[in-house]
């Protein structure tokens, strides 16, 4: 984990940041939020959301991550209007609901704040993960982007066209390889300068995340620039058999396969020092037909064929949560010498 020291004023700033973010995401004191994430294990976001909701004056239900049965029982009994969760966990909630005869559209939930994973394509349309949720559950999704280091969130408004900057808390730049700003609409590395942070202020800190920005006024009435979905991390770019891609592109493809329940993407170097990709897949039900469908889908989508290894539930859980980790690991980079990332469209 990243260790960040916060003063009392930093904690107040953190609460204000999420308070403003909830207002941006159409929140109000009349809402009741169910927190499907942890407040322990040095997880700053959990503390930030809780503090921001207290400042907003909304209702708060602290359930924590996992345990779909408990989540649905809490939804039934306490009737939250908004969920705060990792979007892939919302898919698991829907799978549990389908298996146990629960109609999610009869619940009190109207919205979900999605953290940690993208729910939109670079053009701001819902990606496969986002569509999986909204096709089964008539709720509005709001995407967020943040990091422990920046202590600030970019949160979508109801228009869903990128996360709004809070200019009183942060300066953001998108920079190319030479450290120069890229034009709006071009990909660049998210580089931030914190404002008002006392404990560990940062000056032009390069996050390693690559995305694009939109500086045009938003239909919601705000004029702040917006960051579009993160396209990948600089050092995670893959050059695989002549095809350039970021791990999130593979995540998006695998999220679209009903035959795959969970996955881990591994990058490694072959004997020639070139990138290779292996997919560790937990199948919904392993069969020759499912294997053929998975391989054909990946070949058609990527135009190359990654290596595939099918694993058990125990194996995938050990890979995703090594040593009791808090966040699910979806990408393992075992390359001996990762290539530098060119920032080009």
C-alpha positions, -999 to 999 in steps of 0.1 A, spaced: 0 0 0 10 36 -5 16 54 28 2 90 29 4 112 60 -26 134 66 -30 163 90 -63 173 106 -69 199 78 -61 172 52 -88 151 67 -112 180 65 -101 186 29 -107 149 21 -142 151 35 -150 183 15 -136 166 -17 -161 137 -14 -189 160 -3 -185 180 -35 -182 148 -55 -215 135 -41 -232 168 -50 -217 165 -85 -232 129 -88 -267 142 -80 -265 133 -43 -285 149 -15 -291 146 22 -322 127 14 -302 98 0 -291 67 19 -258 53 8 -247 16 12 -209 14 14 -198 -19 -2 -161 -12 5 -137 -14 34 -128 14 58 -98 -5 71 -65 -19 56 -52 17 49 -79 22 23 -82 60 20 -113 59 -3 -134 42 23 -126 68 49 -131 96 23 -165 84 13 -177 80 48 -164 115 58 -179 131 27 -213 115 34 -213 127 70 -206 162 57 -234 158 31 -258 148 59 -269 117 40 -277 83 55 -248 58 57 -249 20 59 -214 5 63 -216 -31 51 -181 -35 37 -171 -56 6 -182 -90 -5 -210 -113 9 -238 -108 -16 -264 -124 7 -257 -98 34 -257 -70 8 -291 -80 -5 -305 -85 30 -293 -50 39 -309 -35 8 -342 -53 17 -342 -41 53 -327 -6 52 -336 5 17 -306 24 5 -310 46 -26 -273 46 -37 -246 20 -37 -208 27 -36 -190 -3 -50 -166 -17 -74 -186 -23 -106 -175 -59 -111 -190 -67 -76 -223 -52 -88 -222 -79 -115 -217 -105 -88 -247 -91 -69 -268 -94 -100 -257 -130 -105 -266 -138 -69 -300 -121 -74 -307 -142 -105 -298 -174 -87 -319 -166 -57 -350 -152 -73 -344 -115 -63 -356 -88 -87 -331 -59 -84 -356 -35 -100 -380 -40 -71 -353 -27 -47 -349 9 -34 -316 14 -52 -316 41 -79 -279 49 -84 -244 35 -80 -211 53 -75 -186 30 -93 -150 30 -81 -118 13 -91 -128 0 -125 -139 18 -157 -176 15 -167 -172 36 -199 -153 35 -232 -130 64 -242 -160 80 -260 -179 80 -227 -204 53 -238 -210 25 -213 -185 -4 -218 -194 -41 -215 -191 -40 -177 -214 -9 -175 -239 -24 -199 -240 -57 -180 -251 -38 -149 -277 -14 -165 -292 -41 -188 -302 -61 -157 -307 -32 -132 -325 0 -140 -301 23 -121 -279 52 -130 -241 47 -129 -216 74 -119 -179 68 -126 -151 81 -105 -113 84 -108 -90 91 -79 -58 79 -63 -44 79 -27 -17 103 -37 -39 130 -52 -64 129 -23 -90 142 -47 -117 126 -69 -129 133 -105 -166 124 -104 -192 122 -131 -223 144 -132 -256 131 -145 -244 137 -181 -219 109 -178 -193 126 -200 -162 124 -179 -151 131 -143 -152 168 -133 -121 185 -120 -123 203 -86 -101 233 -95 -99 245 -59 -83 212 -48 -62 201 -77 -43 212 -108 -43 185 -135 -22 183 -167 -20 156 -194 16 154 -206 34 136 -234 68 118 -232 86 152 -234 66 165 -204 46 189 -226 8 193 -224 -12 174 -250 -41 190 -269 -76 182 -257 -88 149 -271 -52 135 -272 -39 109 -247 -15 120 -221 -2 110 -186 -23 124 -158 0 147 -138 -13 165 -107 -4 192 -83 -24 192 -50 -38 224 -36 -44 228 2 -26 196 12 -4 200 43 10 165 51 23 154 18 17 180 -10 26 169 -45 40 191 -73 35 178 -109 32 142 -97 30 117 -126 3 91 -118 12 67 -146 -24 68 -158 -31 76 -195 -64 93 -206 -78 122 -225 -96 153 -214 -125 174 -225 -123 211 -219 -157 221 -234 -185 232 -211 -206 203 -198 -243 201 -204 -248 200 -167 -238 237 -166 -203 232 -151 -173 247 -170 -146 226 -153 -125 203 -175 -133 166 -174 -111 135 -175 -124 108 -198 -120 71 -189 -85 59 -180 -72 39 -210 -43 22 -192 -11 27 -173 21 37 -191 43 8 -179 16 -17 -186 14 -12 -223 18 -45 -242 33 -51 -277 19 -85 -284 25 -101 -318 25 -67 -335 -6 -55 -316 -4 -27 -291 -29 -28 -262 -34 -20 -226 -46 -45 -200 -80 -27 -196 -88 -36 -233 -84 -73 -224 -105 -68 -193 -132 -54 -214 -132 -84 -237 -132 -109 -209 -160 -91 -191 -181 -97 -223 -177 -135 -221 -205 -153 -203 -183 -184 -203 -157 -166 -181 -165 -160 -144 -132 -145 -133 -98 -139 -148 -62 -128 -144 -41 -114 -173 -4 -122 -171 23 -105 -192 58 -121 -195 88 -121 -217 96 -149 -241 131 -162 -250 135 -133 -275 126 -107 -249 92 -100 -266 59 -96 -248 37 -127 -243 2 -128 -228 -13 -156 -208 -49 -156 -196 -58 -175 -164 -96 -181 -167 -121 -194 -142 -148 -208 -166 -185 -207 -158 -186 -243 -170 -157 -258 -188 -164 -277 -220 -149 -282 -254 -176 -259 -268 -170 -232 -243 -132 -234 -249 -138 -231 -287 -161 -201 -282 -136 -183 -259 -107 -188 -283 -126 -178 -314 -139 -147 -296 -105 -136 -285 -89 -143 -319 -116 -123 -337 -114 -94 -313 -76 -92 -309 -65 -107 -342 -39 -126 -321 -43 -156 -298 -31 -153 -262 -22 -184 -242 -51 -197 -220 -49 -216 -188 -81 -227 -170 -79 -226 -132 -101 -234 -102 -120 -211 -79 -93 -215 -52 -65 -208 -77 -80 -177 -91 -87 -163 -56 -51 -169 -46 -39 -151 -77 -64 -122 -73 -58 -117 -35 -22 -126 -27 -14 -125 10 -49 -112 19 -47 -82 -4 -76 -57 -4 -81 -51 -41 -85 -79 -67 -54 -82 -89 -64 -86 -125 -30 -80 -142 4 -96 -134 34 -80 -151 62 -106 -151 81 -91 -181 119 -88 -175 122 -54 -191 89 -35 -197 89 -13 -227 85 25 -224 51 37 -234 47 60 -264 18 84 -259 1 85 -293 -34 82 -304 
